[in-house]
Amino acid sequence: MANVDKTGLGNRIVPINQGERAAGRVEARKFLYSDFSSSGDVVQLIDVPANSYVARLWVKVTTAFNGTSPVLIVGDGDDPNGYLAAGEIEETAVSVNPMDAADVAAAYAVKVARPFYTSADTIDITFTYSGTPTTGEAVLIVEIVEIP
């Protein structure tokens, strides 16, 4: 299993408030089926700084993933499927998949279970499949709130 780090692409911080109030940002990172060299590979897509939490998260599939049984999951270093677990992303069609949809049961989907990151981490995508995929593209969109 290979780990690929795509987090160093530059962070765009958009302050919500000035001074000692919380600041938030929205980040989006594209990923392709070809970013995963084998089934079960993990790609680290977005840095989460210390003293922050993920307020919202979506996976927008822009080109359907093919191959046999393609599965995307979204998590972090503590829980690899904490945001969106297997079966909670429509990988085989163009779709938008929010972490707080009514049918999502991943650990962090429940608002009271969202982790507060006391130390830095990353939001990661894991892609599993049997059969060789030849298409698939999506965008991970994350709203991060930093607490001073």
C-alpha positions as CSV (number, residue, x, y, z in Angstrom):
1,M,0.0,0.0,0.0
2,A,1.4,3.4,-1.0
3,N,0.7,6.7,0.7
4,V,0.6,9.8,-1.5
5,D,0.8,13.3,0.0
6,K,-0.9,16.0,-2.0
7,T,-1.3,18.4,0.9
8,G,1.6,20.8,0.1
9,L,-0.3,22.5,-2.8
10,G,-0.8,25.7,-0.8
11,N,-3.5,26.6,1.7
12,R,-5.9,29.4,1.1
13,I,-7.2,30.9,4.3
14,V,-10.2,33.1,4.2
15,P,-10.9,34.8,7.6
16,I,-14.4,34.8,8.8
17,N,-13.8,37.3,11.5
18,Q,-10.9,39.5,12.7
19,G,-8.9,39.4,15.9
20,E,-9.1,36.5,18.3
21,R,-12.2,35.0,16.8
22,A,-12.3,31.7,14.9
23,A,-11.2,31.7,11.3
24,G,-12.4,29.4,8.6
25,R,-11.4,28.3,5.2
26,V,-12.8,26.1,2.5
27,E,-10.3,23.9,0.5
28,A,-10.9,21.8,-2.5
29,R,-8.5,19.2,-4.0
30,K,-9.0,17.2,-7.1
31,F,-8.0,13.5,-7.1
32,L,-7.9,10.9,-9.9
33,Y,-8.1,7.2,-10.0
34,S,-4.5,7.3,-11.2
35,D,-3.4,8.9,-7.9
36,F,-3.8,5.4,-6.4
37,S,-1.3,2.8,-7.6
38,S,-3.0,-0.1,-6.0
39,S,-6.2,-1.0,-4.2
40,G,-6.2,0.2,-0.6
41,D,-3.8,3.1,-1.3
42,V,-4.3,6.3,0.9
43,V,-3.9,9.8,-0.5
44,Q,-3.5,12.6,2.0
45,L,-5.3,15.5,0.4
46,I,-5.9,18.4,2.9
47,D,-4.0,19.6,5.9
48,V,-6.0,20.1,9.1
49,P,-4.1,22.4,11.5
50,A,-3.9,22.0,15.2
51,N,-6.7,23.6,17.2
52,S,-9.4,23.2,14.5
53,Y,-12.3,21.0,13.4
54,V,-13.9,20.1,10.1
55,A,-17.3,21.8,10.0
56,R,-18.4,20.3,6.6
57,L,-17.1,17.9,4.0
58,W,-18.2,16.8,0.6
59,V,-16.9,14.5,-2.2
60,K,-18.0,15.7,-5.6
61,V,-17.5,12.9,-8.2
62,T,-17.0,14.7,-11.6
63,T,-16.1,11.6,-13.6
64,A,-17.5,8.2,-12.5
65,F,-15.0,5.7,-11.2
66,N,-15.0,2.4,-13.1
67,G,-13.3,-1.0,-12.6
68,T,-14.9,-3.7,-10.4
69,S,-16.4,-2.6,-7.1
70,P,-14.8,0.9,-6.8
71,V,-15.1,2.2,-3.2
72,L,-13.9,5.6,-1.9
73,I,-13.7,6.3,1.8
74,V,-12.8,9.5,3.6
75,G,-11.1,9.8,7.0
76,D,-8.1,11.1,8.9
77,G,-5.1,9.6,10.7
78,D,-7.3,8.4,13.6
79,D,-10.2,6.9,11.7
80,P,-9.7,6.1,8.0
81,N,-13.4,6.1,7.3
82,G,-14.5,8.7,9.9
83,Y,-16.1,11.1,7.4
84,L,-17.5,8.9,4.7
85,A,-17.4,5.1,4.9
86,A,-17.8,2.4,2.3
87,G,-21.2,2.7,0.6
88,E,-21.7,6.4,1.5
89,I,-20.2,7.8,-1.8
90,E,-21.8,7.2,-5.2
91,E,-18.5,6.5,-7.0
92,T,-20.0,5.1,-10.2
93,A,-21.9,8.2,-11.2
94,V,-21.4,12.0,-11.2
95,S,-22.6,12.9,-7.8
96,V,-22.2,15.2,-4.7
97,N,-21.8,13.3,-1.4
98,P,-22.0,15.4,1.8
99,M,-20.8,14.0,5.1
100,D,-24.0,15.1,6.8
101,A,-26.5,13.4,4.5
102,A,-29.3,11.6,6.2
103,D,-28.1,8.2,5.2
104,V,-24.4,8.7,6.3
105,A,-23.5,6.8,9.4
106,A,-19.7,7.3,9.5
107,A,-18.3,8.2,13.0
108,Y,-17.7,11.9,12.3
109,A,-21.0,12.5,10.5
110,V,-22.9,12.9,13.7
111,K,-22.3,16.5,14.8
112,V,-21.4,15.6,18.4
113,A,-18.8,13.1,17.2
114,R,-16.8,15.5,15.0
115,P,-13.2,15.6,16.3
116,F,-11.4,18.6,17.6
117,Y,-7.9,18.4,16.2
118,T,-5.5,19.3,19.0
119,S,-2.6,18.4,16.7
120,A,-2.2,18.7,13.0
121,D,-3.6,15.9,10.8
122,T,-4.8,15.3,7.2
123,I,-8.0,14.4,5.5
124,D,-7.3,11.3,3.5
125,I,-9.0,9.3,0.7
126,T,-8.7,5.5,0.5
127,F,-9.6,3.9,-2.8
128,T,-10.3,0.1,-3.0
129,Y,-11.2,-1.9,-6.1
130,S,-10.9,-5.2,-7.8
131,G,-10.3,-5.0,-11.5
132,T,-8.3,-2.2,-12.9
133,P,-10.0,1.2,-13.0
134,T,-9.4,3.4,-16.1
135,T,-11.5,6.4,-15.2
136,G,-12.5,8.4,-12.1
137,E,-12.1,11.9,-10.9
138,A,-13.5,13.7,-7.9
139,V,-13.0,16.8,-5.7
140,L,-12.8,16.7,-1.9
141,I,-14.2,19.9,-0.5
142,V,-13.6,20.6,3.2
143,E,-14.6,23.6,5.5
144,I,-12.1,23.9,8.3
145,V,-12.6,26.2,11.4
146,E,-9.6,27.2,13.3
147,I,-9.9,28.2,17.0
148,P,-7.2,30.6,18.3
